Amino acid sequence: MTVPVDPDLPAAGLGRRLVALVYDAILVTVLLMAGTGLALALHHGHLDVHHPLFRAYLFNLWFFFIAFFWVHRGQTPGMRAWRLRVQRQDGFPIGWTQALLRFLGGLVSAAALGLGYLWVLGPARLAWHDRFSQSRVVVLPPPGRGR
């Protein structure tokens, strides 16, 4: 289902964003476990989990999983479950560069003890990574209801 572009959709609150993040964290954990299993199989059961190439491999799996959904659907599976969508400020879909900026900014937001996420509680309802990537997370109307 394609939702029409609407720059005036309401901004998502912190609670909804965090619940969607938990959904996605479960899926990413499964993906990283499967990726590790594949790497173990390819290396005959011997794998240096501290090797920079292995860590880069896992990081890329994580990024491309999330960014693919952001760029092609505007929603990760967790966001879809909670009727959230990431979009540019003008309502159009984000691209790969914005997805990378958003992903890296999200890591910084989390690494700062979640402070970057708490900015959603402000009047603009934008987290650090929203601002950094010039994007926003909006709440979509229920299915079958237009704006």
DRENVEXZA-533453 format. One record per residue: residue number from 1; x, y, z of N, C-alpha, C, O in turn. Coordinates in Angstrom, 1 decimal. Each point is the difference from the previous one (the first is absolute). Layout:
BEGIN
pos | n_c1 | n_c2 | n_c3 | ca_c1 | ca_c2 | ca_c3 | c_c1 | c_c2 | c_c3 | o_c1 | o_c2 | o_c3
NUM | X | Y | Z | X | Y | Z | X | Y | Z | X | Y | Z
...
END
This chain:
BEGIN
pos | n_c1 | n_c2 | n_c3 | ca_c1 | ca_c2 | ca_c3 | c_c1 | c_c2 | c_c3 | o_c1 | o_c2 | o_c3
1 | 0.8 | -1.2 | 0.0 | -0.8 | 1.2 | 0.0 | 0.9 | 1.2 | 0.0 | 0.9 | 0.2 | 0.8
2 | -1.2 | 0.7 | -1.7 | 0.8 | 1.3 | -0.1 | -0.8 | 1.1 | 0.7 | -1.2 | 0.2 | -0.3
3 | 1.8 | 0.4 | 1.2 | -0.6 | 1.2 | 0.7 | 0.4 | 1.2 | -0.7 | 1.2 | 0.2 | -0.3
4 | -2.2 | 0.7 | 0.0 | 0.4 | 1.2 | -0.7 | 0.9 | 0.9 | 0.8 | 0.0 | 0.0 | 1.2
5 | 0.8 | 0.7 | -1.9 | 1.0 | 1.0 | 0.6 | -0.8 | 1.0 | 0.7 | -0.9 | 0.6 | -0.5
6 | 1.2 | -0.4 | 1.8 | -0.7 | 1.1 | 0.8 | 1.0 | 0.6 | 1.0 | 0.3 | -0.7 | 1.0
7 | 0.2 | 1.9 | -1.3 | 1.0 | 0.6 | 0.9 | -0.7 | 0.4 | 1.4 | 0.7 | 0.4 | 0.9
8 | -2.0 | -0.4 | -0.9 | -0.7 | 0.5 | 1.2 | -0.5 | -1.2 | 1.0 | -0.7 | 0.3 | 0.9
9 | 1.2 | -1.5 | -1.1 | -0.3 | -1.1 | 0.9 | 0.5 | 0.4 | 1.4 | 1.1 | 0.6 | 0.1
10 | -1.7 | -1.1 | 0.9 | 0.5 | 0.3 | 1.4 | 1.3 | -0.7 | 0.3 | 0.2 | -1.1 | -0.5
11 | 0.7 | 1.8 | 1.2 | 1.3 | -0.6 | 0.4 | -0.3 | -1.1 | 1.0 | -0.9 | 0.1 | 0.9
12 | 1.7 | -1.2 | -1.0 | -0.1 | -1.1 | 0.9 | 0.6 | 0.3 | 1.4 | 1.0 | 0.8 | 0.1
13 | -1.6 | -1.3 | 0.9 | 0.5 | 0.2 | 1.4 | 1.1 | -1.0 | 0.4 | 0.2 | -0.9 | -0.8
14 | 0.4 | 1.1 | 1.9 | 1.1 | -0.8 | 0.5 | -0.5 | -1.5 | 0.2 | 0.7 | -0.9 | -0.4
15 | -1.8 | 0.7 | 1.1 | -0.5 | -1.3 | 0.3 | -0.1 | -0.9 | -1.2 | 0.4 | -1.1 | 0.0
16 | -1.1 | 1.6 | -1.0 | -0.3 | -0.7 | -1.2 | 1.3 | -0.4 | -0.7 | 0.2 | -1.1 | -0.5
17 | 0.7 | 2.1 | 0.4 | 1.3 | -0.2 | -0.6 | 0.8 | -1.1 | 0.7 | 0.6 | -0.9 | -0.6
18 | -0.6 | 0.9 | 1.9 | 0.8 | -1.0 | 0.8 | -0.6 | -1.4 | -0.1 | 0.8 | -0.9 | -0.1
19 | -2.1 | 0.8 | 0.0 | -0.6 | -1.3 | -0.1 | 0.3 | -0.6 | -1.4 | 0.4 | -1.2 | -0.2
20 | -0.4 | 2.1 | -0.8 | 0.4 | -0.5 | -1.4 | 1.4 | -0.4 | 0.0 | 0.4 | -0.9 | -0.7
21 | 0.5 | 1.7 | 1.4 | 1.4 | -0.3 | 0.1 | 0.2 | -1.4 | 0.6 | 0.9 | -0.7 | -0.4
22 | -1.7 | 0.3 | 1.4 | 0.2 | -1.3 | 0.7 | -0.4 | -1.1 | -1.0 | 0.7 | -1.0 | -0.1
23 | -1.8 | 1.2 | -0.7 | -0.4 | -1.0 | -1.0 | 1.2 | -0.2 | -1.0 | 0.4 | -1.1 | -0.3
24 | 0.2 | 2.2 | -0.2 | 1.0 | -0.1 | -0.9 | 1.3 | -0.6 | 0.6 | 0.7 | -0.7 | -0.7
25 | -0.4 | 1.0 | 1.9 | 1.1 | -0.5 | 0.7 | 0.0 | -1.6 | 0.1 | 1.0 | -0.6 | -0.2
26 | -2.2 | 0.1 | 0.4 | -0.2 | -1.4 | -0.1 | 0.3 | -0.6 | -1.3 | 0.8 | -1.0 | -0.1
27 | -1.3 | 1.6 | -1.0 | 0.3 | -0.4 | -1.3 | 1.5 | 0.1 | -0.4 | 0.6 | -0.9 | -0.6
28 | 0.0 | 2.0 | 1.0 | 1.4 | 0.2 | -0.3 | 0.9 | -1.0 | 0.8 | 1.0 | -0.5 | -0.6
29 | -1.4 | 0.1 | 1.8 | 0.7 | -1.0 | 0.7 | 0.0 | -1.3 | -0.7 | 1.0 | -0.7 | -0.1
30 | -2.2 | 0.3 | -0.4 | -0.1 | -1.3 | -0.7 | 0.8 | 0.1 | -1.3 | 0.7 | -1.0 | -0.3
31 | -0.7 | 2.1 | -0.4 | 0.8 | 0.2 | -1.2 | 1.5 | -0.1 | 0.3 | 0.7 | -0.7 | -0.7
32 | -0.2 | 1.3 | 1.8 | 1.4 | -0.1 | 0.3 | 0.4 | -1.4 | 0.5 | 1.1 | -0.4 | -0.3
33 | -2.0 | -0.3 | 0.9 | 0.2 | -1.4 | 0.4 | 0.2 | -0.8 | -1.3 | 0.8 | -0.9 | 0.0
34 | -1.7 | 1.1 | -0.9 | 0.0 | -0.8 | -1.3 | 1.3 | 0.3 | -0.7 | 0.6 | -0.8 | -0.6
35 | -0.3 | 2.1 | 0.5 | 1.3 | 0.5 | -0.6 | 1.2 | -0.6 | 0.6 | 0.9 | -0.4 | -0.7
36 | -0.9 | 0.3 | 2.0 | 1.1 | -0.7 | 0.7 | 0.1 | -1.4 | -0.3 | 1.1 | -0.6 | -0.2
37 | -2.3 | -0.1 | 0.2 | 0.0 | -1.4 | -0.4 | 0.5 | -0.3 | -1.4 | 0.7 | -0.9 | -0.2
38 | -1.0 | 1.8 | -0.7 | 0.5 | -0.1 | -1.4 | 1.5 | 0.2 | 0.0 | 0.7 | -0.8 | -0.6
39 | -0.2 | 1.8 | 1.3 | 1.4 | 0.2 | 0.1 | 0.8 | -1.2 | 0.6 | 1.0 | -0.4 | -0.4
40 | -1.6 | -0.2 | 1.5 | 0.6 | -1.1 | 0.6 | 0.0 | -1.2 | -1.0 | 1.0 | -0.7 | 0.0
41 | -2.0 | 0.5 | -0.7 | -0.1 | -1.1 | -1.0 | 1.1 | 0.2 | -1.1 | 0.7 | -1.0 | -0.4
42 | -0.6 | 2.2 | 0.0 | 1.0 | 0.3 | -1.1 | 1.4 | -0.1 | 0.5 | 1.0 | -0.2 | -0.8
43 | -0.8 | 0.4 | 2.1 | 1.4 | -0.1 | 0.6 | 0.2 | -1.3 | 0.8 | 0.8 | -0.1 | 0.9
44 | -1.6 | -0.9 | -1.2 | 0.1 | -1.4 | 0.6 | 0.0 | 0.1 | 1.5 | 0.8 | -0.8 | 0.6
45 | -1.6 | 1.6 | 0.0 | -0.2 | 0.0 | 1.4 | 1.0 | 0.8 | 0.8 | 0.0 | 0.1 | 1.2
46 | 1.0 | 0.5 | -1.9 | 1.0 | 0.8 | 0.6 | -0.1 | 1.5 | -0.4 | 0.1 | 0.3 | -1.2
47 | -0.5 | 0.5 | 2.1 | -0.3 | 1.4 | -0.3 | 0.6 | 0.9 | 1.1 | -0.3 | -0.2 | 1.2
48 | 1.0 | 1.2 | -1.6 | 0.5 | 1.0 | 1.0 | -1.0 | 1.2 | 0.0 | 0.0 | 0.8 | -0.9
49 | -0.9 | -0.9 | 2.0 | -1.0 | 1.0 | 0.1 | 0.5 | 1.4 | 0.2 | -0.8 | 1.0 | -0.1
50 | 2.0 | -0.9 | 0.5 | 0.6 | 1.4 | 0.2 | 0.7 | 0.5 | -1.2 | 0.5 | 1.2 | 0.0
51 | -0.5 | -1.9 | -1.1 | 0.7 | 0.4 | -1.2 | -0.8 | 1.2 | -0.6 | -1.2 | -0.1 | -0.1
52 | 1.9 | 1.2 | -0.3 | -0.7 | 1.1 | -0.5 | -0.9 | -0.3 | -1.3 | -1.0 | 0.7 | -0.1
53 | 1.4 | -1.6 | -0.7 | -0.8 | -0.3 | -1.2 | -1.3 | -0.7 | 0.4 | -1.0 | 0.2 | -0.6
54 | 1.1 | -1.1 | 1.6 | -1.3 | -0.6 | 0.5 | -0.9 | 1.0 | 0.6 | -1.2 | 0.0 | -0.2
55 | 1.7 | 0.9 | 1.0 | -0.8 | 1.1 | 0.6 | -0.6 | 0.9 | -1.1 | -1.1 | 0.4 | 0.1
56 | 1.9 | -0.1 | -1.1 | -0.5 | 0.8 | -1.1 | -1.1 | -0.7 | -0.8 | -1.0 | 0.6 | -0.4
57 | 1.1 | -1.9 | 0.3 | -1.0 | -0.8 | -0.7 | -1.3 | 0.0 | 0.8 | -1.0 | 0.3 | -0.6
58 | 1.0 | -0.4 | 1.9 | -1.2 | 0.0 | 0.8 | -0.6 | 1.4 | 0.0 | -1.2 | 0.2 | -0.1
59 | 2.1 | 0.9 | 0.2 | -0.5 | 1.3 | 0.0 | -0.7 | 0.3 | -1.4 | -1.1 | 0.6 | 0.0
60 | 1.6 | -1.1 | -1.1 | -0.6 | 0.2 | -1.3 | -1.3 | -0.7 | -0.1 | -1.0 | 0.5 | -0.6
61 | 0.9 | -1.7 | 1.1 | -1.2 | -0.8 | 0.0 | -1.1 | 0.8 | 0.7 | -1.1 | 0.2 | -0.5
62 | 1.5 | 0.4 | 1.7 | -1.0 | 0.8 | 0.8 | -0.4 | 1.2 | -0.8 | -1.2 | 0.3 | -0.1
63 | 2.2 | 0.5 | -0.4 | -0.4 | 1.2 | -0.7 | -0.9 | -0.3 | -1.2 | -1.0 | 0.7 | -0.2
64 | 1.5 | -1.6 | -0.7 | -0.8 | -0.2 | -1.2 | -1.4 | -0.6 | 0.2 | -0.9 | 0.3 | -0.7
65 | 0.7 | -1.1 | 1.8 | -1.3 | -0.5 | 0.3 | -0.9 | 1.2 | 0.4 | -1.1 | 0.1 | -0.6
66 | 1.5 | 0.8 | 1.5 | -0.8 | 1.1 | 0.4 | -0.2 | 1.0 | -1.2 | -1.1 | 0.5 | -0.3
67 | 2.2 | -0.1 | -0.3 | 0.0 | 1.0 | -1.1 | -0.9 | -0.4 | -1.2 | -0.6 | 0.8 | -0.6
68 | 0.7 | -2.1 | 0.3 | -0.8 | -0.5 | -1.1 | -1.5 | 0.3 | 0.2 | -0.7 | 0.5 | -0.9
69 | 0.2 | -0.8 | 2.1 | -1.4 | 0.3 | 0.3 | -0.3 | 1.5 | 0.0 | -1.0 | 0.4 | -0.5
70 | 1.9 | 0.4 | 1.1 | -0.2 | 1.4 | 0.0 | -0.1 | 0.6 | -1.4 | -0.8 | 0.8 | -0.3
71 | 1.8 | -1.2 | -0.6 | 0.0 | 0.5 | -1.3 | -1.1 | -0.5 | -0.9 | -0.6 | 0.8 | -0.8
72 | 0.3 | -2.1 | 0.9 | -1.0 | -0.6 | -0.9 | -1.4 | 0.1 | 0.5 | -1.0 | -0.1 | -0.9
73 | 0.7 | 0.1 | 2.2 | -1.3 | 0.0 | 0.5 | -0.3 | 1.2 | 0.9 | -1.1 | 0.3 | 0.3
74 | 2.2 | 0.3 | 0.2 | -0.2 | 1.1 | 1.0 | -0.2 | -0.6 | 1.4 | -0.2 | 0.7 | 1.0
75 | 0.1 | -2.0 | -0.9 | -0.3 | -0.7 | 1.3 | 0.8 | -1.3 | 0.2 | 0.1 | -0.8 | -1.0
76 | 0.5 | 0.7 | 2.1 | 0.5 | -1.3 | 0.4 | -1.2 | -0.9 | 0.4 | -1.1 | 0.6 | 0.2
77 | 1.3 | -1.9 | 0.0 | -1.2 | -0.8 | 0.5 | -0.6 | 0.5 | 1.3 | -1.2 | 0.0 | 0.2
78 | 2.1 | 0.4 | 0.7 | -0.5 | 0.6 | 1.3 | -0.8 | 1.3 | -0.2 | -1.0 | 0.2 | 0.6
79 | 1.5 | 0.6 | -1.5 | -0.7 | 1.3 | -0.3 | -1.4 | -0.3 | -0.6 | -1.0 | 0.6 | 0.2
80 | 1.0 | -1.6 | -1.1 | -1.2 | -0.4 | -0.7 | -1.1 | -0.4 | 1.0 | -1.2 | 0.3 | -0.1
81 | 1.6 | -1.1 | 1.1 | -0.9 | -0.5 | 1.0 | -0.6 | 1.1 | 0.8 | -1.1 | -0.1 | 0.5
82 | 1.8 | 1.2 | -0.3 | -0.4 | 1.1 | 0.8 | -0.5 | 1.2 | -0.9 | -0.1 | 1.1 | 0.6
83 | 0.0 | -1.3 | -1.9 | -0.5 | 1.0 | -0.9 | 0.9 | 1.3 | 0.0 | -0.5 | 1.1 | 0.1
84 | 1.8 | -1.4 | -0.1 | 1.0 | 1.1 | -0.1 | 0.6 | 0.0 | -1.3 | 0.2 | -1.0 | -0.7
85 | 0.3 | 2.2 | 0.3 | 0.8 | 0.0 | -1.3 | 1.0 | 1.1 | 0.2 | -0.2 | 1.1 | 0.6
86 | 1.4 | -1.4 | -1.2 | 1.1 | 1.1 | 0.0 | -0.1 | 0.6 | -1.4 | -0.2 | -0.7 | -1.0
87 | 0.3 | 2.0 | 1.0 | -0.1 | 0.7 | -1.3 | 0.9 | 1.3 | 0.1 | 0.4 | 0.5 | 1.1
88 | -0.2 | 0.1 | -2.2 | 0.7 | 1.3 | 0.0 | -1.0 | 1.0 | 0.6 | -1.2 | -0.2 | 0.2
89 | 1.7 | 1.4 | 0.1 | -0.8 | 1.1 | 0.6 | -1.2 | 0.3 | -1.0 | -1.0 | 0.5 | 0.5
90 | 1.2 | -0.6 | -1.8 | -1.0 | 0.4 | -0.9 | -1.0 | -1.2 | -0.3 | -0.9 | 0.2 | -0.8
91 | 1.1 | -1.3 | 1.5 | -1.0 | -1.1 | -0.1 | 0.5 | -1.1 | -1.0 | -0.7 | -1.1 | -0.1
92 | 1.7 | 1.3 | -0.7 | 0.5 | -1.0 | -1.0 | 0.9 | -1.0 | 0.7 | 0.5 | 0.3 | 1.1
93 | -0.3 | -1.4 | -1.7 | 0.8 | -1.1 | 0.6 | 1.5 | 0.5 | 0.1 | 0.4 | 0.8 | -0.8
94 | 0.3 | -1.4 | 1.8 | 1.4 | 0.3 | 0.1 | 0.8 | -0.9 | -1.0 | -0.5 | -1.0 | -0.4
95 | 1.7 | 1.5 | 0.1 | 0.9 | -0.8 | -0.8 | 1.1 | -0.7 | 0.8 | 0.0 | 0.1 | 1.2
96 | 0.9 | -0.7 | -1.9 | 1.1 | -0.8 | 0.7 | 0.9 | 0.9 | 0.8 | 0.4 | -0.4 | 1.1
97 | -0.1 | 1.6 | -1.6 | 0.9 | 0.9 | 0.8 | -0.7 | 0.4 | 1.3 | 0.6 | -0.1 | 1.1
98 | -1.9 | 0.5 | -1.2 | -0.7 | 0.3 | 1.2 | -0.2 | -1.2 | 1.0 | 0.1 | 0.1 | 1.2
99 | -0.3 | -1.3 | -1.8 | -0.1 | -1.2 | 0.8 | 1.3 | -0.2 | 0.8 | 0.0 | -0.4 | 1.2
100 | 1.2 | 0.6 | -1.9 | 1.3 | -0.2 | 0.7 | 0.1 | 1.0 | 1.1 | 0.4 | -0.3 | 1.1
101 | -0.7 | 1.6 | -1.4 | 0.1 | 1.0 | 1.0 | -0.9 | -0.2 | 1.2 | 0.4 | 0.2 | 1.2
102 | -1.6 | -0.7 | -1.5 | -1.0 | -0.3 | 1.0 | 0.5 | -1.2 | 0.9 | -0.1 | 0.0 | 1.2
103 | 0.6 | -1.0 | -1.8 | 0.5 | -1.2 | 0.7 | 1.2 | 0.4 | 0.9 | 0.0 | -0.4 | 1.2
104 | 0.9 | 1.0 | -1.8 | 1.2 | 0.4 | 0.9 | -0.4 | 1.0 | 1.1 | 0.5 | -0.1 | 1.1
105 | -1.4 | 1.0 | -1.5 | -0.5 | 1.0 | 1.0 | -0.8 | -0.8 | 1.1 | 0.1 | 0.4 | 1.2
106 | -0.8 | -1.4 | -1.5 | -0.7 | -0.8 | 1.0 | 0.9 | -0.7 | 0.9 | -0.3 | -0.1 | 1.2
107 | 1.5 | -0.3 | -1.7 | 1.0 | -0.7 | 0.9 | 0.5 | 1.1 | 1.0 | 0.2 | -0.4 | 1.1
108 | 0.1 | 1.6 | -1.6 | 0.4 | 1.0 | 0.9 | -1.0 | 0.4 | 1.0 | 0.3 | 0.1 | 1.2
109 | -1.6 | 0.0 | -1.6 | -1.1 | 0.2 | 0.9 | -0.1 | -1.0 | 1.1 | -0.2 | 0.3 | 1.2
110 | 0.4 | -1.6 | -1.6 | 0.0 | -1.1 | 1.0 | 1.2 | 0.0 | 0.9 | -0.1 | -0.2 | 1.2
111 | 1.3 | 0.5 | -1.8 | 1.2 | -0.1 | 0.7 | 0.1 | 1.1 | 1.1 | 0.7 | -0.1 | 1.0
112 | -1.4 | 1.2 | -1.2 | 0.0 | 1.1 | 1.0 | -1.1 | -0.3 | 1.0 | -0.7 | 0.9 | 0.5
113 | 0.7 | -2.2 | -0.1 | -1.0 | -0.4 | 1.1 | -1.4 | 0.3 | -0.4 | -0.9 | 0.2 | 0.9
114 | 0.6 | -0.2 | -2.2 | -1.4 | 0.2 | -0.5 | -0.4 | 1.4 | 0.0 | -1.2 | 0.3 | -0.4
115 | 2.1 | 0.6 | 0.7 | -0.3 | 1.5 | 0.0 | -0.6 | 0.4 | -1.3 | -0.9 | 0.9 | -0.1
116 | 1.5 | -1.3 | -1.0 | -0.4 | 0.4 | -1.3 | -1.5 | -0.4 | -0.3 | -0.6 | 0.7 | -0.8
117 | 0.2 | -1.8 | 1.4 | -1.4 | -0.3 | -0.2 | -1.0 | 0.8 | 0.9 | -1.1 | 0.3 | -0.4
118 | 1.6 | 0.2 | 1.5 | -0.8 | 0.7 | 0.9 | -0.4 | 1.4 | -0.6 | -1.0 | 0.6 | 0.5
119 | 1.7 | -0.2 | -1.5 | -0.4 | 1.3 | -0.6 | -1.3 | -0.1 | -0.7 | -0.6 | 1.0 | -0.4
120 | 0.1 | -2.2 | 0.2 | -1.3 | -0.2 | -0.6 | -1.1 | 0.6 | 0.9 | -1.1 | 0.4 | -0.4
121 | 1.4 | -0.3 | 1.7 | -0.9 | 0.6 | 0.9 | -0.2 | 1.5 | -0.1 | -0.9 | 0.6 | 0.6
122 | 1.8 | 0.1 | -1.4 | -0.1 | 1.4 | -0.2 | -1.1 | 0.4 | -0.9 | -0.6 | -0.9 | -0.6
123 | 0.4 | 2.2 | 0.4 | -1.1 | 0.4 | -0.9 | 0.1 | -0.4 | -1.4 | -1.0 | -0.2 | -0.7
124 | 2.2 | 0.1 | 0.1 | 0.2 | -0.4 | -1.4 | -0.2 | -1.5 | -0.2 | -0.2 | -0.4 | -1.1
125 | 0.3 | -0.4 | 2.2 | -0.1 | -1.4 | 0.0 | 1.1 | -0.7 | -1.0 | -0.4 | -0.9 | -0.7
126 | 1.6 | 1.5 | 0.7 | 1.0 | -0.5 | -0.8 | 1.2 | -0.5 | 0.8 | 0.5 | 0.7 | 0.9
127 | -0.1 | -2.0 | -1.1 | 1.2 | -0.5 | 0.7 | 1.2 | 0.6 | -0.7 | -0.1 | 0.6 | -1.1
128 | 1.3 | -0.9 | 1.7 | 1.2 | 0.5 | -0.6 | 0.2 | -0.5 | -1.4 | 0.4 | 0.7 | -0.9
129 | -0.7 | -2.0 | 0.7 | 0.2 | -0.6 | -1.3 | -1.0 | 0.5 | -1.0 | 0.3 | 0.0 | -1.2
130 | -1.5 | 0.4 | 1.6 | -0.9 | 0.7 | -0.9 | 0.6 | 1.3 | -0.5 | -0.1 | 0.2 | -1.2
131 | 0.6 | 0.5 | 2.1 | 0.6 | 1.3 | -0.3 | 1.2 | -0.1 | -0.9 | 0.2 | 0.6 | -1.0
132 | 0.6 | -1.6 | 1.4 | 1.3 | -0.2 | -0.8 | -0.3 | -0.5 | -1.4 | 0.8 | 0.4 | -0.9
133 | -1.8 | -1.2 | 0.7 | -0.3 | -0.5 | -1.3 | -1.1 | 0.8 | -0.8 | -0.4 | -0.4 | -1.1
134 | -0.1 | 1.4 | 1.8 | -1.0 | 0.8 | -0.6 | -1.2 | -0.8 | -0.4 | -0.6 | 0.1 | -1.1
135 | 0.2 | -1.0 | 2.1 | -1.2 | -0.8 | -0.3 | -0.9 | 0.0 | 1.3 | 0.4 | 0.7 | 1.0
136 | -1.5 | -1.3 | -1.1 | -0.9 | -0.1 | 1.2 | -0.8 | -1.3 | 0.0 | -0.1 | -0.6 | -1.1
137 | -0.3 | 0.2 | 2.2 | -0.9 | -1.2 | 0.1 | -1.4 | 0.5 | 0.3 | -0.2 | 0.8 | 0.9
138 | -0.7 | -1.3 | -1.7 | -1.4 | 0.5 | 0.1 | -0.9 | -1.2 | 0.3 | 0.4 | -1.2 | -0.2
139 | -1.6 | 1.5 | 0.7 | -1.0 | -1.1 | 0.3 | -1.0 | 0.0 | -1.2 | -0.5 | 1.1 | -0.4
140 | 0.3 | -2.2 | -0.2 | -0.9 | -0.2 | -1.2 | -1.4 | -0.1 | 0.5 | -0.2 | -0.5 | 1.1
141 | -0.7 | 0.9 | -1.9 | -1.4 | -0.2 | 0.4 | -0.4 | -1.5 | 0.0 | 0.7 | -0.8 | -0.7
142 | -1.7 | 0.4 | 1.4 | -0.4 | -1.4 | 0.0 | -0.4 | -0.4 | -1.4 | -0.4 | 0.8 | -0.8
143 | 0.6 | -2.1 | 0.5 | -0.4 | -0.5 | -1.4 | -1.4 | 0.4 | -0.3 | -0.9 | -0.2 | 0.8
144 | 0.7 | 0.6 | -2.0 | -1.4 | 0.3 | -0.5 | -0.4 | 1.4 | 0.4 | -1.2 | 0.4 | -0.4
145 | 2.0 | 0.4 | 1.1 | -0.3 | 1.3 | 0.3 | 0.9 | 1.0 | -0.6 | 1.2 | -0.1 | 0.2
146 | -1.7 | 0.9 | -1.0 | 0.9 | 1.0 | -0.7 | 0.1 | 1.3 | 0.9 | -0.7 | 0.1 | 1.0
147 | 1.5 | 0.8 | -1.4 | 0.1 | 1.2 | 0.7 | -0.7 | 1.1 | -0.7 | 0.0 | 1.1 | 0.4
END
